[in-house]
Amino acid sequence: MVTTTVSLSLSQPLLQKGSTGPAVQRLQEQLNFYFGARKQLVVDGVFGTRTEQAVKIVQYRYFLVQDGIVGTHTRAVLSNRDLIEKPLLRRGSTGSLVGRVQQVLRDAKLYSGEIDSNFGALTEQAVMNVQALVRLPQTGIIDPETWAALVEKAAMLSF
């Protein structure tokens, strides 16, 4: 006889502007803990504009799509305070994650190119500039140490 174990996981609902209830209260408490005394939200269980803005700041800091919606990835970064994705990015890499990196680099005044989601020479140079600022080897490749530096840079820009 074969025994099969099935584990059920109750997925948490998406939280977004207009959501209400205890799940939103828990989110607001978590955001208040995350931001400390700087940007306290009223814990009222109503997902309004201020809660949405706080969620977008977290998404910016961790290179997620800034849609203001709390789903699996946003919940994970709020819980772990770490990136969901840490792929090695280098010249020739493409995709939306590259575009989000370019946006942070542009906001930091380290990148002057287009936000085109293509990791080209200008993006590579901007990454080397970040690496130089934090005393990492200037490879132009986004590795785990460079990701940590980019998260710190994004955190400084989002306050």
PyMOL commands that set and color helices and strands:
alter all, ss='L'
color gray80, all
select helices_A, chain A and resi 22-35+49-61+72-80+96-107+121-133+144-157
alter helices_A, ss='H'
color red, helices_A
deselect
rebuild
show_as cartoon
